[in-house]
Amino acid sequence: MVGQGEAFGQIEDFVDADQAWVAISARNEEKVQILAFHTTDGGQTWHKTELPQGAQNRGPLYWGMITFADSRQGWLMAVHSQHNCPAELFKTSDGGVTWTQIASVYDLVKNNGLPFGGEISFRDPKNGWLVGRLDPSIQLLYRTQDGGLTWQRQKLELPVGYASGELGVRDSPVFFSAKEGLLTAIYMPNSGQGNSATILYTTKDGGQTWQSRTPLQFQGIVDFADAYNGWNWQWKTSAKKELYHTSDGGKTWTGIEPDQNLKHFLDQGLNVTEIDFINNKIGWALLISNDGQPVLLRTTDGGDSWSDVYPR
């Protein structure tokens, strides 16, 4: 995707088996830029758009998160450091050909302005969510109802028996319909008062309210293709990494042994940073090496086997 130089980035939006959007930050000599890539043939070819540099004296764009509500309406979160602030939000209405800034953490006098940079997702052109943090504390959930111009915090209730701790939102919500959606949070207990847990929250009213499911005793990357089929890449303290699948909405999980190709990259020290499934068979995994080089893999059998997409 990118030429010479250090590259690092994250998968943000796979629309179907052929169309996908990827945002990658690239450092070449002294320049740091955000590149938005679009494919319509399942990753065989990619079309590149470079985002314009940030406003004067705000520093270069360092990393980005990209999401689309439909084929033309999209948003890109541009962050000017390795952390969540400072940041700006860009929007496109022409399928990524051009981008315009619509919100910035620098707009301090604006009520309900962009609080920080972070992961974003949009249910439709008006309703979206942002996950990030104001300081090194836990990650918070914010919501917009005007396409990203203003943002309000949305709080989640802890499950029964999990009151003595903090809840950090792991990912921005994913919606399976106009009403049904899911998000993942991490419960961190107060010192010496239990174990951490992953908590899945579901909504049936379009994100107005969220209800918790039974907490899961693991942490890691969680991605759901629909209300029932989900995958979890578990973070382990040992060298072994594990992929799990659920077909009942997270009630039970079954382990998937990494195939020879995925195991090859894991043995080389690459880390899985994102997984993204569009149905119960087709999905992608983004791995990053220790020197920042990305590897993109694709599965067509629910994670049993993986083939190279980038680099080839």
ZADO-1210 file (C-alpha; in nm, 4 decimals, padded with zeros to 6 digits):
<atoms>
<atom x="00.0000" y="00.0000" z="00.0000" code="MET" pos="1"/>
<atom x="00.2691" y="00.2467" z="00.0965" code="VAL" pos="2"/>
<atom x="00.6139" y="00.3059" z="-00.0449" code="GLY" pos="3"/>
<atom x="00.9389" y="00.3372" z="00.1413" code="GLN" pos="4"/>
<atom x="00.9357" y="00.4576" z="00.4987" code="GLY" pos="5"/>
<atom x="00.7807" y="00.3488" z="00.8239" code="GLU" pos="6"/>
<atom x="00.4083" y="00.2687" z="00.8137" code="ALA" pos="7"/>
<atom x="00.1598" y="00.1976" z="01.0888" code="PHE" pos="8"/>
<atom x="-00.2177" y="00.1952" z="01.0887" code="GLY" pos="9"/>
<atom x="-00.5466" y="00.0287" z="01.1651" code="GLN" pos="10"/>
<atom x="-00.8308" y="-00.1368" z="00.9773" code="ILE" pos="11"/>
<atom x="-01.1448" y="00.0680" z="01.0201" code="GLU" pos="12"/>
<atom x="-01.4267" y="-00.0264" z="00.7848" code="ASP" pos="13"/>
<atom x="-01.4830" y="-00.3375" z="00.5750" code="PHE" pos="14"/>
<atom x="-01.8156" y="-00.2893" z="00.3978" code="VAL" pos="15"/>
<atom x="-01.8482" y="-00.6266" z="00.2229" code="ASP" pos="16"/>
<atom x="-01.6347" y="-00.8982" z="00.0645" code="ALA" pos="17"/>
<atom x="-01.5009" y="-00.6559" z="-00.1991" code="ASP" pos="18"/>
<atom x="-01.5130" y="-00.3019" z="-00.0578" code="GLN" pos="19"/>
<atom x="-01.2981" y="-00.1802" z="00.2300" code="ALA" pos="20"/>
<atom x="-01.1428" y="00.1340" z="00.3743" code="TRP" pos="21"/>
<atom x="-00.8091" y="00.1433" z="00.5556" code="VAL" pos="22"/>
<atom x="-00.6393" y="00.4414" z="00.7209" code="ALA" pos="23"/>
<atom x="-00.2617" y="00.4215" z="00.7526" code="ILE" pos="24"/>
<atom x="-00.0160" y="00.6694" z="00.8988" code="SER" pos="25"/>
<atom x="00.3126" y="00.6811" z="00.7087" code="ALA" pos="26"/>
<atom x="00.6409" y="00.8409" z="00.8148" code="ARG" pos="27"/>
<atom x="00.8837" y="00.9176" z="00.5338" code="ASN" pos="28"/>
<atom x="01.1947" y="01.1136" z="00.6333" code="GLU" pos="29"/>
<atom x="01.0584" y="01.4044" z="00.8446" code="GLU" pos="30"/>
<atom x="00.7005" y="01.3958" z="00.7140" code="LYS" pos="31"/>
<atom x="00.4129" y="01.2189" z="00.8866" code="VAL" pos="32"/>
<atom x="00.0956" y="01.1856" z="00.6808" code="GLN" pos="33"/>
<atom x="-00.2368" y="01.0033" z="00.6897" code="ILE" pos="34"/>
<atom x="-00.3225" y="00.7992" z="00.3840" code="LEU" pos="35"/>
<atom x="-00.6755" y="00.6723" z="00.3209" code="ALA" pos="36"/>
<atom x="-00.6943" y="00.3621" z="00.1010" code="PHE" pos="37"/>
<atom x="-01.0064" y="00.2260" z="-00.0699" code="HIS" pos="38"/>
<atom x="-01.0471" y="-00.1119" z="-00.2415" code="THR" pos="39"/>
<atom x="-01.3441" y="-00.2401" z="-00.4400" code="THR" pos="40"/>
<atom x="-01.1970" y="-00.5776" z="-00.5367" code="ASP" pos="41"/>
<atom x="-01.1261" y="-00.7439" z="-00.2029" code="GLY" pos="42"/>
<atom x="-00.7795" y="-00.5950" z="-00.1623" code="GLY" pos="43"/>
<atom x="-00.6355" y="-00.6755" z="-00.5052" code="GLN" pos="44"/>
<atom x="-00.5913" y="-00.3041" z="-00.5809" code="THR" pos="45"/>
<atom x="-00.6090" y="00.0066" z="-00.3616" code="TRP" pos="46"/>
<atom x="-00.6852" y="00.3728" z="-00.4422" code="HIS" pos="47"/>
<atom x="-00.4956" y="00.6232" z="-00.2267" code="LYS" pos="48"/>
<atom x="-00.5996" y="00.9663" z="-00.0957" code="THR" pos="49"/>
<atom x="-00.3715" y="01.1808" z="00.1199" code="GLU" pos="50"/>
<atom x="-00.5391" y="01.3869" z="00.3892" code="LEU" pos="51"/>
<atom x="-00.4354" y="01.7534" z="00.4004" code="PRO" pos="52"/>
<atom x="-00.2015" y="01.8597" z="00.6791" code="GLN" pos="53"/>
<atom x="-00.3487" y="01.9943" z="01.0015" code="GLY" pos="54"/>
<atom x="-00.3941" y="02.3607" z="01.0797" code="ALA" pos="55"/>
<atom x="-00.0897" y="02.5812" z="01.1282" code="GLN" pos="56"/>
<atom x="00.1164" y="02.5141" z="01.4427" code="ASN" pos="57"/>
<atom x="-00.0883" y="02.2075" z="01.5372" code="ARG" pos="58"/>
<atom x="00.1690" y="01.9537" z="01.4285" code="GLY" pos="59"/>
<atom x="00.1457" y="01.6809" z="01.1646" code="PRO" pos="60"/>
<atom x="-00.1305" y="01.4250" z="01.1407" code="LEU" pos="61"/>
<atom x="00.0066" y="01.1226" z="01.3234" code="TYR" pos="62"/>
<atom x="-00.2566" y="00.8486" z="01.3050" code="TRP" pos="63"/>
<atom x="-00.6161" y="00.8099" z="01.1957" code="GLY" pos="64"/>
<atom x="-00.9379" y="00.6155" z="01.2311" code="MET" pos="65"/>
<atom x="-01.1797" y="00.5915" z="00.9393" code="ILE" pos="66"/>
<atom x="-01.5430" y="00.4783" z="00.9113" code="THR" pos="67"/>
<atom x="-01.8226" y="00.5052" z="00.6539" code="PHE" pos="68"/>
<atom x="-02.1999" y="00.5068" z="00.7080" code="ALA" pos="69"/>
<atom x="-02.2666" y="00.4454" z="00.3367" code="ASP" pos="70"/>
<atom x="-02.0795" y="00.4612" z="00.0064" code="SER" pos="71"/>
<atom x="-02.0354" y="00.8410" z="00.0223" code="ARG" pos="72"/>
<atom x="-02.0684" y="00.9590" z="00.3854" code="GLN" pos="73"/>
<atom x="-01.7505" y="00.8979" z="00.5872" code="GLY" pos="74"/>
<atom x="-01.5431" y="01.0327" z="00.8763" code="TRP" pos="75"/>
<atom x="-01.1739" y="01.0269" z="00.9565" code="LEU" pos="76"/>
<atom x="-01.0355" y="01.0981" z="01.3026" code="MET" pos="77"/>
<atom x="-00.6957" y="01.2649" z="01.2676" code="ALA" pos="78"/>
<atom x="-00.4759" y="01.2721" z="01.5774" code="VAL" pos="79"/>
<atom x="-00.1649" y="01.4876" z="01.6055" code="HIS" pos="80"/>
<atom x="00.0289" y="01.2712" z="01.8511" code="SER" pos="81"/>
<atom x="00.0646" y="00.9102" z="01.9617" code="GLN" pos="82"/>
<atom x="-00.2092" y="00.9708" z="02.2182" code="HIS" pos="83"/>
<atom x="-00.5726" y="01.0898" z="02.1965" code="ASN" pos="84"/>
<atom x="-00.5084" y="01.4624" z="02.1875" code="CYS" pos="85"/>
<atom x="-00.4802" y="01.6930" z="02.0002" code="PRO" pos="86"/>
<atom x="-00.7176" y="01.5704" z="01.7313" code="ALA" pos="87"/>
<atom x="-00.9438" y="01.6809" z="01.4470" code="GLU" pos="88"/>
<atom x="-01.2413" y="01.5149" z="01.2777" code="LEU" pos="89"/>
<atom x="-01.2744" y="01.5208" z="00.8992" code="PHE" pos="90"/>
<atom x="-01.5787" y="01.4291" z="00.6901" code="LYS" pos="91"/>
<atom x="-01.6302" y="01.3305" z="00.3280" code="THR" pos="92"/>
<atom x="-01.9560" y="01.3381" z="00.1332" code="SER" pos="93"/>
<atom x="-01.8115" y="01.2174" z="-00.1978" code="ASP" pos="94"/>
<atom x="-01.6787" y="00.8743" z="-00.1108" code="GLY" pos="95"/>
<atom x="-01.3364" y="00.9877" z="00.0087" code="GLY" pos="96"/>
<atom x="-01.2347" y="01.2037" z="-00.2875" code="VAL" pos="97"/>
<atom x="-01.2199" y="01.5146" z="-00.0654" code="THR" pos="98"/>
<atom x="-01.2206" y="01.5680" z="00.3118" code="TRP" pos="99"/>
<atom x="-01.3292" y="01.8702" z="00.5214" code="THR" pos="100"/>
<atom x="-01.2627" y="01.9377" z="00.8897" code="GLN" pos="101"/>
<atom x="-01.5884" y="01.9539" z="01.0905" code="ILE" pos="102"/>
<atom x="-01.4656" y="01.9367" z="01.4537" code="ALA" pos="103"/>
<atom x="-01.1482" y="01.9876" z="01.6535" code="SER" pos="104"/>
<atom x="-01.0339" y="01.9662" z="02.0145" code="VAL" pos="105"/>
<atom x="-00.8948" y="02.3159" z="01.9586" code="TYR" pos="106"/>
<atom x="-01.2477" y="02.4567" z="01.9500" code="ASP" pos="107"/>
<atom x="-01.2382" y="02.5065" z="02.3279" code="LEU" pos="108"/>
<atom x="-01.5072" y="02.7768" z="02.3267" code="VAL" pos="109"/>
<atom x="-01.7531" y="02.5509" z="02.1465" code="LYS" pos="110"/>
<atom x="-02.0057" y="02.3792" z="02.3715" code="ASN" pos="111"/>
<atom x="-02.0003" y="01.9991" z="02.3421" code="ASN" pos="112"/>
<atom x="-01.7089" y="02.0120" z="02.0987" code="GLY" pos="113"/>
<atom x="-01.4826" y="01.7210" z="02.0150" code="LEU" pos="114"/>
<atom x="-01.3451" y="01.6073" z="02.3569" code="PRO" pos="115"/>
<atom x="-01.0512" y="01.3997" z="02.2299" code="PHE" pos="116"/>
<atom x="-00.9417" y="01.1740" z="01.9456" code="GLY" pos="117"/>
<atom x="-01.0174" y="00.8056" z="01.9383" code="GLY" pos="118"/>
<atom x="-01.2044" y="00.5252" z="01.7688" code="GLU" pos="119"/>
<atom x="-01.5255" y="00.6283" z="01.5928" code="ILE" pos="120"/>
<atom x="-01.8240" y="00.4525" z="01.4354" code="SER" pos="121"/>
<atom x="-02.1441" y="00.5810" z="01.2761" code="PHE" pos="122"/>
<atom x="-02.4804" y="00.4059" z="01.2603" code="ARG" pos="123"/>
<atom x="-02.6059" y="00.6509" z="00.9961" code="ASP" pos="124"/>
<atom x="-02.5037" y="00.9988" z="00.8693" code="PRO" pos="125"/>
<atom x="-02.6237" y="01.1632" z="01.1929" code="LYS" pos="126"/>
<atom x="-02.5639" y="00.9180" z="01.4805" code="ASN" pos="127"/>
<atom x="-02.2108" y="00.8248" z="01.5775" code="GLY" pos="128"/>
<atom x="-01.9945" y="00.7233" z="01.8745" code="TRP" pos="129"/>
<atom x="-01.6425" y="00.8057" z="01.9924" code="LEU" pos="130"/>
<atom x="-01.4234" y="00.6102" z="02.2343" code="VAL" pos="131"/>
<atom x="-01.1162" y="00.7709" z="02.3924" code="GLY" pos="132"/>
<atom x="-00.9814" y="00.9371" z="02.7031" code="ARG" pos="133"/>
<atom x="-00.9170" y="01.2839" z="02.8387" code="LEU" pos="134"/>
<atom x="-00.6114" y="01.1707" z="03.0384" code="ASP" pos="135"/>
<atom x="-00.4339" y="00.8404" z="03.1171" code="PRO" pos="136"/>
<atom x="-00.7491" y="00.7162" z="03.2942" code="SER" pos="137"/>
<atom x="-01.0101" y="00.4761" z="03.1553" code="ILE" pos="138"/>
<atom x="-01.1634" y="00.5170" z="02.8093" code="GLN" pos="139"/>
<atom x="-01.4967" y="00.6973" z="02.7842" code="LEU" pos="140"/>
<atom x="-01.7921" y="00.6776" z="02.5440" code="LEU" pos="141"/>
<atom x="-01.9258" y="00.9884" z="02.3684" code="TYR" pos="142"/>
<atom x="-02.2157" y="01.0209" z="02.1240" code="ARG" pos="143"/>
<atom x="-02.3056" y="01.2628" z="01.8429" code="THR" pos="144"/>
<atom x="-02.6509" y="01.3128" z="01.6908" code="GLN" pos="145"/>
<atom x="-02.5552" y="01.5767" z="01.4341" code="ASP" pos="146"/>
<atom x="-02.2948" y="01.3988" z="01.2233" code="GLY" pos="147"/>
<atom x="-01.9950" y="01.4781" z="01.4438" code="GLY" pos="148"/>
<atom x="-02.0364" y="01.8513" z="01.5016" code="LEU" pos="149"/>
<atom x="-02.1113" y="01.8148" z="01.8762" code="THR" pos="150"/>
<atom x="-02.0546" y="01.5353" z="02.1289" code="TRP" pos="151"/>
<atom x="-02.2092" y="01.4298" z="02.4633" code="GLN" pos="152"/>
<atom x="-02.0852" y="01.1669" z="02.7068" code="ARG" pos="153"/>
<atom x="-02.2892" y="00.8457" z="02.7330" code="GLN" pos="154"/>
<atom x="-02.2478" y="00.6441" z="03.0551" code="LYS" pos="155"/>
<atom x="-02.2822" y="00.2663" z="03.0918" code="LEU" pos="156"/>
<atom x="-02.4168" y="00.0892" z="03.3994" code="GLU" pos="157"/>
<atom x="-02.2021" y="-00.1793" z="03.5603" code="LEU" pos="158"/>
<atom x="-02.3530" y="-00.5301" z="03.5920" code="PRO" pos="159"/>
<atom x="-02.4806" y="-00.6490" z="03.9279" code="VAL" pos="160"/>
<atom x="-02.1891" y="-00.7451" z="04.1532" code="GLY" pos="161"/>
<atom x="-01.9333" y="-00.5318" z="03.9668" code="TYR" pos="162"/>
<atom x="-01.9760" y="-00.2021" z="04.1479" code="ALA" pos="163"/>
<atom x="-01.6302" y="-00.1788" z="04.3113" code="SER" pos="164"/>
<atom x="-01.4254" y="-00.0893" z="04.0046" code="GLY" pos="165"/>
<atom x="-01.4038" y="00.1121" z="03.6836" code="GLU" pos="166"/>
<atom x="-01.5397" y="00.0496" z="03.3372" code="LEU" pos="167"/>
<atom x="-01.3364" y="00.1396" z="03.0308" code="GLY" pos="168"/>
<atom x="-01.5016" y="00.1216" z="02.6896" code="VAL" pos="169"/>
<atom x="-01.2904" y="-00.0967" z="02.4600" code="ARG" pos="170"/>
<atom x="-01.4404" y="-00.0272" z="02.1156" code="ASP" pos="171"/>
<atom x="-01.6914" y="00.2043" z="01.9549" code="SER" pos="172"/>
<atom x="-02.0284" y="00.0361" z="01.8913" code="PRO" pos="173"/>
<atom x="-02.1078" y="-00.1779" z="01.5895" code="VAL" pos="174"/>
<atom x="-02.4666" y="-00.1865" z="01.4599" code="PHE" pos="175"/>
<atom x="-02.6350" y="-00.4775" z="01.2833" code="PHE" pos="176"/>
<atom x="-02.9544" y="-00.2837" z="01.2050" code="SER" pos="177"/>
<atom x="-03.1073" y="00.0573" z="01.2799" code="ALA" pos="178"/>
<atom x="-03.1923" y="-00.0658" z="01.6299" code="LYS" pos="179"/>
<atom x="-02.9583" y="-00.3540" z="01.7233" code="GLU" pos="180"/>
<atom x="-02.5971" y="-00.2935" z="01.8195" code="GLY" pos="181"/>
<atom x="-02.3121" y="-00.4074" z="02.0447" code="LEU" pos="182"/>
<atom x="-02.0073" y="-00.2613" z="02.2170" code="LEU" pos="183"/>
<atom x="-01.7282" y="-00.4010" z="02.4325" code="THR" pos="184"/>
<atom x="-01.6029" y="-00.2677" z="02.7662" code="ALA" pos="185"/>
<atom x="-01.3310" y="-00.3744" z="03.0102" code="ILE" pos="186"/>
<atom x="-01.4052" y="-00.3928" z="03.3829" code="TYR" pos="187"/>
<atom x="-01.1067" y="-00.3107" z="03.6071" code="MET" pos="188"/>
<atom x="-01.1648" y="-00.3911" z="03.9765" code="PRO" pos="189"/>
<atom x="-01.0302" y="-00.1870" z="04.2616" code="ASN" pos="190"/>
<atom x="-00.7039" y="-00.3236" z="04.4018" code="SER" pos="191"/>
<atom x="-00.7472" y="-00.6712" z="04.5481" code="GLY" pos="192"/>
<atom x="-01.1232" y="-00.6843" z="04.4865" code="GLN" pos="193"/>
<atom x="-01.1631" y="-00.9398" z="04.2084" code="GLY" pos="194"/>
<atom x="-01.0557" y="-01.0032" z="03.8502" code="ASN" pos="195"/>
<atom x="-01.0864" y="-00.7946" z="03.5383" code="SER" pos="196"/>
<atom x="-01.3493" y="-00.8954" z="03.2820" code="ALA" pos="197"/>
<atom x="-01.4776" y="-00.8172" z="02.9332" code="THR" pos="198"/>
<atom x="-01.8400" y="-00.7001" z="02.9282" code="ILE" pos="199"/>
<atom x="-02.0552" y="-00.6981" z="02.6155" code="LEU" pos="200"/>
<atom x="-02.3286" y="-00.4344" z="02.5995" code="TYR" pos="201"/>
<atom x="-02.6222" y="-00.4581" z="02.3585" code="THR" pos="202"/>
<atom x="-02.8846" y="-00.2090" z="02.2453" code="THR" pos="203"/>
<atom x="-03.2256" y="-00.2602" z="02.0868" code="LYS" pos="204"/>
<atom x="-03.3170" y="00.1073" z="02.0544" code="ASP" pos="205"/>
<atom x="-03.0435" y="00.2387" z="01.8267" code="GLY" pos="206"/>
<atom x="-02.7950" y="00.3225" z="02.1024" code="GLY" pos="207"/>
<atom x="-03.0226" y="00.5265" z="02.3271" code="GLN" pos="208"/>
<atom x="-02.9701" y="00.2727" z="02.6091" code="THR" pos="209"/>
<atom x="-02.7297" y="-00.0182" z="02.6633" code="TRP" pos="210"/>
<atom x="-02.7779" y="-00.3440" z="02.8592" code="GLN" pos="211"/>
<atom x="-02.4902" y="-00.5612" z="02.9830" code="SER" pos="212"/>
<atom x="-02.4547" y="-00.9325" z="02.9228" code="ARG" pos="213"/>
<atom x="-02.2866" y="-01.1811" z="03.1584" code="THR" pos="214"/>
<atom x="-01.9215" y="-01.0653" z="03.2004" code="PRO" pos="215"/>
<atom x="-01.6542" y="-01.2748" z="03.0266" code="LEU" pos="216"/>
<atom x="-01.3359" y="-01.3617" z="03.2133" code="GLN" pos="217"/>
<atom x="-01.0894" y="-01.2587" z="02.9435" code="PHE" pos="218"/>
<atom x="-00.9492" y="-00.9520" z="02.7712" code="GLN" pos="219"/>
<atom x="-00.8660" y="-00.8992" z="02.4072" code="GLY" pos="220"/>
<atom x="-00.9957" y="-00.7807" z="02.0703" code="ILE" pos="221"/>
<atom x="-01.3649" y="-00.8528" z="02.0147" code="VAL" pos="222"/>
<atom x="-01.5467" y="-00.8211" z="01.6806" code="ASP" pos="223"/>
<atom x="-01.9045" y="-00.9211" z="01.5921" code="PHE" pos="224"/>
<atom x="-02.0315" y="-00.9648" z="01.2355" code="ALA" pos="225"/>
<atom x="-02.3934" y="-00.9873" z="01.3502" code="ASP" pos="226"/>
<atom x="-02.5869" y="-01.0264" z="01.6739" code="ALA" pos="227"/>
<atom x="-02.4720" y="-01.3882" z="01.7088" code="TYR" pos="228"/>
<atom x="-02.1348" y="-01.4467" z="01.5377" code="ASN" pos="229"/>
<atom x="-01.8316" y="-01.2919" z="01.7065" code="GLY" pos="230"/>
<atom x="-01.4574" y="-01.3447" z="01.7347" code="TRP" pos="231"/>
<atom x="-01.2170" y="-01.2737" z="02.0189" code="ASN" pos="232"/>
<atom x="-00.8390" y="-01.2494" z="01.9897" code="TRP" pos="233"/>
<atom x="-00.7320" y="-01.3063" z="02.3471" code="GLN" pos="234"/>
<atom x="-00.4339" y="-01.1326" z="02.5012" code="TRP" pos="235"/>
<atom x="-00.2325" y="-01.3791" z="02.7030" code="LYS" pos="236"/>
<atom x="00.0548" y="-01.3243" z="02.9436" code="THR" pos="237"/>
<atom x="00.2261" y="-01.6278" z="02.7882" code="SER" pos="238"/>
<atom x="00.3645" y="-01.6412" z="02.4349" code="ALA" pos="239"/>
<atom x="00.0577" y="-01.8307" z="02.3086" code="LYS" pos="240"/>
<atom x="-00.2141" y="-01.6215" z="02.1433" code="LYS" pos="241"/>
<atom x="-00.5639" y="-01.7531" z="02.0874" code="GLU" pos="242"/>
<atom x="-00.8615" y="-01.6863" z="01.8598" code="LEU" pos="243"/>
<atom x="-01.2132" y="-01.7749" z="01.9753" code="TYR" pos="244"/>
<atom x="-01.5518" y="-01.7764" z="01.7999" code="HIS" pos="245"/>
<atom x="-01.9084" y="-01.7539" z="01.9311" code="THR" pos="246"/>
<atom x="-02.2260" y="-01.8280" z="01.7378" code="SER" pos="247"/>
<atom x="-02.4689" y="-01.7544" z="02.0232" code="ASP" pos="248"/>
<atom x="-02.3982" y="-01.3883" z="02.0920" code="GLY" pos="249"/>
<atom x="-02.1135" y="-01.4464" z="02.3373" code="GLY" pos="250"/>
<atom x="-02.2747" y="-01.7028" z="02.5667" code="LYS" pos="251"/>
<atom x="-02.0196" y="-01.9710" z="02.4710" code="THR" pos="252"/>
<atom x="-01.6829" y="-01.9528" z="02.2908" code="TRP" pos="253"/>
<atom x="-01.4859" y="-02.2133" z="02.0891" code="THR" pos="254"/>
<atom x="-01.1123" y="-02.1926" z="02.0272" code="GLY" pos="255"/>
<atom x="-00.9664" y="-02.1752" z="01.6725" code="ILE" pos="256"/>
<atom x="-00.6079" y="-02.2941" z="01.6297" code="GLU" pos="257"/>
<atom x="-00.3981" y="-02.0496" z="01.4186" code="PRO" pos="258"/>
<atom x="-00.3249" y="-02.1979" z="01.0761" code="ASP" pos="259"/>
<atom x="00.0271" y="-02.2295" z="00.9383" code="GLN" pos="260"/>
<atom x="00.0259" y="-01.8854" z="00.7718" code="ASN" pos="261"/>
<atom x="-00.1010" y="-01.6921" z="01.0769" code="LEU" pos="262"/>
<atom x="00.1319" y="-01.8882" z="01.3032" code="LYS" pos="263"/>
<atom x="00.4236" y="-01.7949" z="01.0760" code="HIS" pos="264"/>
<atom x="00.3674" y="-01.4224" z="01.1366" code="PHE" pos="265"/>
<atom x="00.3045" y="-01.4707" z="01.5092" code="LEU" pos="266"/>
<atom x="00.6300" y="-01.6664" z="01.5413" code="ASP" pos="267"/>
<atom x="00.8088" y="-01.3706" z="01.3763" code="GLN" pos="268"/>
<atom x="00.6875" y="-01.1478" z="01.6595" code="GLY" pos="269"/>
<atom x="00.4007" y="-00.9682" z="01.4826" code="LEU" pos="270"/>
<atom x="00.0996" y="-00.8746" z="01.6958" code="ASN" pos="271"/>
<atom x="-00.2663" y="-00.8880" z="01.5952" code="VAL" pos="272"/>
<atom x="-00.3987" y="-00.5327" z="01.6443" code="THR" pos="273"/>
<atom x="-00.7382" y="-00.5533" z="01.4688" code="GLU" pos="274"/>
<atom x="-00.9841" y="-00.8150" z="01.3448" code="ILE" pos="275"/>
<atom x="-01.2854" y="-00.7282" z="01.1300" code="ASP" pos="276"/>
<atom x="-01.5504" y="-00.9737" z="01.0053" code="PHE" pos="277"/>
<atom x="-01.8310" y="-00.8827" z="00.7635" code="ILE" pos="278"/>
<atom x="-02.0200" y="-01.2139" z="00.8018" code="ASN" pos="279"/>
<atom x="-01.9693" y="-01.5532" z="00.9658" code="ASN" pos="280"/>
<atom x="-01.7062" y="-01.6532" z="00.7071" code="LYS" pos="281"/>
<atom x="-01.5209" y="-01.3522" z="00.5641" code="ILE" pos="282"/>
<atom x="-01.2899" y="-01.1397" z="00.7776" code="GLY" pos="283"/>
<atom x="-00.9551" y="-00.9617" z="00.7959" code="TRP" pos="284"/>
<atom x="-00.6765" y="-00.9421" z="01.0529" code="ALA" pos="285"/>
<atom x="-00.4201" y="-00.6631" z="01.0788" code="LEU" pos="286"/>
<atom x="-00.0819" y="-00.7530" z="01.2284" code="LEU" pos="287"/>
<atom x="00.1949" y="-00.5044" z="01.3099" code="ILE" pos="288"/>
<atom x="00.5651" y="-00.5878" z="01.3381" code="SER" pos="289"/>
<atom x="00.7966" y="-00.4457" z="01.6027" code="ASN" pos="290"/>
<atom x="00.9270" y="-00.1879" z="01.3525" code="ASP" pos="291"/>
<atom x="00.5767" y="-00.0762" z="01.2551" code="GLY" pos="292"/>
<atom x="00.5276" y="-00.2668" z="00.9292" code="GLN" pos="293"/>
<atom x="00.1658" y="-00.3820" z="00.8660" code="PRO" pos="294"/>
<atom x="00.0543" y="-00.7238" z="00.7417" code="VAL" pos="295"/>
<atom x="-00.3068" y="-00.7722" z="00.6284" code="LEU" pos="296"/>
<atom x="-00.4574" y="-01.1230" z="00.6208" code="LEU" pos="297"/>
<atom x="-00.7971" y="-01.2447" z="00.4955" code="ARG" pos="298"/>
<atom x="-01.0089" y="-01.5465" z="00.5880" code="THR" pos="299"/>
<atom x="-01.3050" y="-01.6939" z="00.3996" code="THR" pos="300"/>
<atom x="-01.3815" y="-01.9769" z="00.6424" code="ASP" pos="301"/>
<atom x="-01.4453" y="-01.7993" z="00.9709" code="GLY" pos="302"/>
<atom x="-01.0829" y="-01.7877" z="01.0841" code="GLY" pos="303"/>
<atom x="-00.9749" y="-02.1478" z="01.0222" code="ASP" pos="304"/>
<atom x="-00.7272" y="-02.0379" z="00.7525" code="SER" pos="305"/>
<atom x="-00.5701" y="-01.7065" z="00.6482" code="TRP" pos="306"/>
<atom x="-00.4231" y="-01.5781" z="00.3194" code="SER" pos="307"/>
<atom x="-00.1981" y="-01.2779" z="00.2540" code="ASP" pos="308"/>
<atom x="-00.3577" y="-00.9557" z="00.1250" code="VAL" pos="309"/>
<atom x="-00.0724" y="-00.7137" z="00.1971" code="TYR" pos="310"/>
<atom x="00.2169" y="-00.7382" z="00.1338" code="PRO" pos="311"/>
<atom x="00.2107" y="-01.0000" z="-00.1400" code="ARG" pos="312"/>
</atoms>
